[in-house]
Amino acid sequence: MSRTTGQSRLGVTALTALAPLLFGSTFAVTTQLLPPDRPLFTAAMRALPIGLVLLAFVRVLPKGSWWWRAGVLGMLNIGAFFPLLFIGAYRLPGGVAAVLNAVGPLLALAFAALLLSDRPGVRPVLAGLAGVGGVSLVVLRGNASLDLVGVLAGLTAVTSMTLGTVLGRKWGRPEGVGAVAFTSWQLVVGGLFIAPLALLVEGAPPALSASAVGGYLYLAVFTTAVPYTLWFRGMTRLTAPSLSFLSLLSPVSAATIGWVALGQSLTAVQLAGMAVALGSTVLGQTAVAAGRPGGSRLVASSAARPAAANRLLRTPSR
């Protein structure tokens, strides 16, 4: 890899890393501003309105096989992922949901081996295991309990999202279609699935206070539209496992926001976990780039779905 290419890849990685950092703010906004116990309504509000706004702005629709491909990706990455993510996060205390999502890099390596014939080396696997350990130190508390429904929802969510990432990497992105349009397709598909499901399961929408409206606007813009666009831009140049390792930044971001904005404390163990998670992210990037033919190249003709996109994290508080 040339020095210029390496610098370009570093810049793309740094910009794309802003996405999981923004995703990490989801927990604070949800717990502080939004109605409680409405995971499906929250998922629908996060996906459908902003998806329609983006689609109206770009005015670009899928063509040919991209109708069904956009449908598959939209269901995997939004329609299934968003509700399951919120259900798991509402039911799992003490950051267990975040730990489940931290297995995303390991799943990405497995799916990439199966679907893309990208055989992982030892270093990426070790980095993935270390990432799970680091996130566990950041978010888990000694009294954390497990809820079977929550665990199944969390594992299914991260599996769905990771499969969508690798399929997106396999299919690429239609020529001439930008990241905003590509994002809008999937948000609309997923939102159209979630909205009637929320109405059926949870009933009529709750009355919204001014703070709740502001919270939903924040989620739609700053944890959905902006970071997903950044993530899709990164997907044109980075591999699915590389993107997935960046998702380890989300729990670090969530814990930091809890400390700065919500007055939560950070212990020495949590700080050590942050260091491990950050180190795993860096190691994962370098290991994936060096461990596979073409892994370090910038791929300008294709894009894949975010591997860890917006997740609701339960950070420890004291």
C-alpha positions in Angstrom: 0.0 0.0 0.0 1.4 3.4 -1.0 1.8 6.2 1.4 -0.8 8.3 -0.4 -3.3 5.4 -0.4 -2.6 4.8 3.3 -3.2 8.4 4.1 -6.4 8.4 2.1 -7.7 5.3 3.9 -6.8 6.8 7.2 -8.8 9.9 6.4 -11.8 7.9 5.3 -11.6 5.8 8.4 -11.4 8.8 10.7 -14.4 10.5 9.0 -16.4 7.2 9.1 -15.6 6.8 12.8 -17.8 9.9 13.5 -20.8 7.7 12.8 -20.5 5.3 15.7 -19.5 8.2 17.9 -22.9 9.8 17.1 -24.7 6.5 17.5 -23.4 6.4 21.1 -25.6 9.4 22.0 -28.8 7.4 21.4 -29.0 6.0 24.9 -28.8 9.4 26.6 -31.4 11.0 24.3 -33.7 8.0 24.6 -33.6 7.8 28.4 -33.8 11.5 29.1 -36.2 12.8 26.5 -38.4 10.0 25.0 -41.5 8.2 26.3 -40.6 5.0 28.1 -41.3 1.4 26.9 -42.2 2.3 23.3 -39.4 0.5 21.4 -41.3 0.0 18.2 -42.7 3.5 18.1 -39.2 4.9 18.7 -37.8 2.7 16.0 -40.4 3.8 13.5 -39.9 7.5 14.4 -36.2 7.1 13.9 -36.5 5.5 10.4 -39.6 6.5 8.4 -39.9 10.3 8.7 -36.3 11.1 7.9 -36.2 8.4 5.3 -39.1 10.1 3.5 -37.5 13.5 3.8 -34.2 12.2 2.3 -36.0 10.4 -0.5 -38.0 13.6 -1.3 -34.7 15.5 -1.3 -32.8 13.2 -3.7 -35.8 12.0 -5.8 -34.0 8.9 -6.8 -35.7 5.5 -6.9 -34.1 2.0 -7.3 -34.0 0.5 -10.7 -34.1 -3.1 -11.9 -32.8 -5.6 -9.4 -32.1 -2.9 -6.9 -35.8 -2.8 -5.9 -35.5 -6.2 -4.3 -31.9 -5.7 -3.1 -32.9 -2.4 -1.4 -35.8 -4.3 0.2 -33.6 -7.0 1.5 -31.0 -4.6 2.9 -33.7 -2.3 4.3 -35.3 -5.2 6.2 -32.0 -6.5 7.5 -30.5 -3.2 8.5 -33.6 -1.2 9.5 -36.8 -3.2 9.5 -35.5 -6.0 11.7 -32.4 -4.3 13.3 -34.1 -1.2 14.8 -37.0 -2.9 16.6 -34.9 -5.8 17.9 -32.2 -3.4 19.0 -34.6 -1.3 21.1 -36.4 -4.3 22.5 -33.1 -5.8 23.6 -31.9 -2.5 25.1 -35.1 -2.0 27.0 -35.0 -5.5 28.5 -31.3 -5.9 29.2 -29.9 -4.0 32.1 -26.3 -2.9 32.8 -25.0 -2.8 29.2 -25.7 -6.4 28.3 -27.2 -5.1 25.0 -23.9 -3.3 24.2 -21.9 -6.4 24.8 -24.1 -8.4 22.5 -23.6 -5.8 19.8 -19.9 -5.9 20.3 -19.8 -9.3 18.8 -20.5 -7.6 15.4 -16.9 -7.6 14.3 -16.6 -11.4 14.9 -19.8 -12.0 13.0 -18.6 -9.7 10.2 -15.5 -11.8 9.8 -17.5 -15.0 9.7 -20.0 -13.7 7.1 -17.2 -12.2 5.0 -15.6 -15.6 5.0 -18.8 -17.3 3.9 -20.1 -14.8 1.4 -17.0 -13.0 0.2 -14.3 -15.7 0.5 -12.4 -13.3 2.8 -10.6 -15.6 5.2 -9.8 -13.9 8.5 -6.4 -14.2 10.0 -5.6 -14.6 13.7 -5.1 -10.9 14.4 -8.6 -9.8 13.4 -10.2 -12.6 15.4 -8.1 -11.7 18.5 -9.0 -8.0 18.0 -12.7 -8.9 17.9 -12.4 -11.0 21.1 -10.5 -8.2 22.8 -13.2 -5.7 21.6 -15.9 -7.8 23.3 -13.8 -7.9 26.5 -13.2 -4.1 26.4 -16.9 -3.3 25.9 -17.8 -5.6 28.7 -15.5 -3.7 31.1 -17.0 -0.4 30.0 -20.7 -1.3 30.3 -21.3 -4.3 32.5 -22.0 -4.2 36.2 -21.7 -7.0 38.7 -25.5 -7.1 39.3 -26.4 -7.4 35.6 -29.1 -10.0 34.9 -30.1 -11.7 31.7 -33.5 -11.7 30.2 -34.0 -14.5 27.6 -36.2 -12.4 25.3 -33.8 -9.5 25.5 -30.7 -11.7 24.8 -32.4 -13.3 21.8 -33.5 -9.9 20.5 -30.0 -8.5 20.9 -28.3 -11.4 19.2 -30.8 -11.5 16.3 -30.4 -7.7 15.9 -26.6 -7.7 15.6 -26.8 -10.8 13.3 -29.3 -9.1 11.0 -27.3 -5.9 10.8 -24.0 -7.7 10.2 -25.5 -9.9 7.4 -26.9 -6.7 5.8 -23.4 -5.2 6.0 -21.7 -8.0 4.2 -24.5 -8.4 1.6 -24.2 -4.7 1.0 -20.4 -5.1 0.5 -21.1 -8.0 -1.9 -23.7 -6.2 -4.0 -22.0 -2.7 -3.8 -24.1 0.3 -4.6 -25.7 1.2 -8.0 -23.6 3.3 -10.2 -24.4 7.0 -10.0 -26.4 6.6 -6.8 -25.1 8.5 -3.8 -25.0 7.5 -0.1 -27.9 9.7 0.8 -30.2 8.1 -1.8 -29.0 4.6 -0.8 -29.7 5.4 2.8 -33.2 6.8 2.1 -34.3 3.6 0.3 -33.4 1.4 3.3 -34.9 3.8 5.9 -38.2 4.0 4.0 -38.4 0.2 3.5 -37.6 -0.5 7.1 -39.8 2.3 8.4 -42.8 1.1 6.3 -42.4 -2.3 8.0 -42.0 -1.0 11.5 -44.7 1.7 11.6 -47.8 -0.7 11.2 -46.1 -3.2 13.5 -45.7 -0.5 16.2 -49.4 0.4 15.8 -50.5 -3.2 16.0 -48.3 -4.1 19.1 -48.1 -0.9 21.0 -51.3 0.9 20.0 -51.8 4.5 19.2 -48.8 6.8 19.4 -48.3 8.4 22.8 -48.8 12.1 23.5 -45.5 13.9 22.9 -44.1 16.6 24.9 -41.8 19.3 23.4 -38.8 17.5 24.8 -39.9 14.3 23.2 -40.4 16.0 19.8 -36.9 17.4 20.1 -35.5 14.0 21.1 -37.0 12.3 18.0 -35.7 15.1 15.8 -32.3 14.6 17.3 -32.4 10.8 16.7 -33.6 11.2 13.1 -30.9 13.7 12.1 -27.9 13.1 14.3 -28.1 9.3 15.0 -29.7 8.4 11.7 -29.4 10.7 8.6 -25.9 12.2 9.3 -24.1 9.1 10.6 -25.6 6.7 8.1 -24.5 9.0 5.3 -21.0 9.0 6.7 -21.1 5.3 7.1 -22.2 4.7 3.5 -19.4 7.0 2.3 -17.0 4.8 4.3 -18.5 1.7 2.8 -17.3 2.7 -0.7 -13.7 2.5 0.5 -13.5 0.2 3.6 -14.3 -3.5 4.0 -17.3 -4.7 6.0 -15.1 -6.1 8.9 -13.2 -2.8 9.0 -16.5 -0.9 9.4 -17.6 -3.4 12.0 -14.6 -2.8 14.2 -15.4 0.9 14.2 -18.7 0.0 15.9 -16.7 -0.6 19.1 -16.5 3.2 19.5 -20.3 3.4 20.2 -20.2 2.1 23.8 -17.1 4.2 24.5 -19.0 7.3 23.2 -22.1 6.4 25.2 -20.1 6.0 28.4 -18.3 9.3 27.9 -21.6 11.1 27.2 -23.1 9.6 30.4 -20.1 10.8 32.3 -20.0 14.3 30.8 -23.7 15.1 30.4 -25.5 12.8 32.9 -23.1 12.9 35.8 -22.4 9.2 35.7 -19.1 8.0 37.2 -16.3 6.2 35.4 -14.3 3.7 37.4 -10.7 2.6 36.7 -12.1 -0.6 35.3 -14.3 1.2 32.8 -11.4 3.4 31.7 -9.3 0.3 31.2 -12.2 -1.1 29.1 -12.3 2.0 27.0 -8.6 1.7 26.3 -9.0 -2.0 25.3 -12.0 -1.2 23.0 -10.1 1.7 21.4 -7.0 -0.5 20.9 -9.1 -3.3 19.5 -10.6 -0.8 17.0 -7.2 0.3 15.8 -5.9 -3.3 15.7 -8.9 -4.4 13.9 -8.4 -1.8 11.2 -4.7 -2.6 10.6 -5.2 -6.4 10.9 -8.1 -6.5 8.4 -6.2 -4.3 6.0 -3.1 -6.3 6.2 -4.6 -9.8 6.5 -6.5 -10.1 3.2 -5.6 -9.5 -0.5 -7.0 -6.2 -1.5 -8.1 -5.4 2.0 -6.1 -2.2 2.1 -7.4 -0.9 -1.3 -9.8 1.9 -1.6 -12.8 0.5 -3.4 -14.7 3.4 -5.0 -17.3 1.5 -6.9 -19.2 -0.2 -4.1 -20.7 0.4 -0.7 -22.1 -1.7 2.1 -24.6 -1.2 4.9 -23.4 0.0 8.3 -22.3 -2.8 10.6 -23.2 -1.3 13.7 -25.2 1.2 13.2 -27.3 3.0 15.7 -27.6 1.0 18.8 -29.2 1.8 22.1 -26.6 1.4 24.8 -27.2 1.0 28.5 -24.2 2.6 30.2 -23.6 2.1 33.9 -24.5 4.8 36.2 -23.8 5.3 39.9 
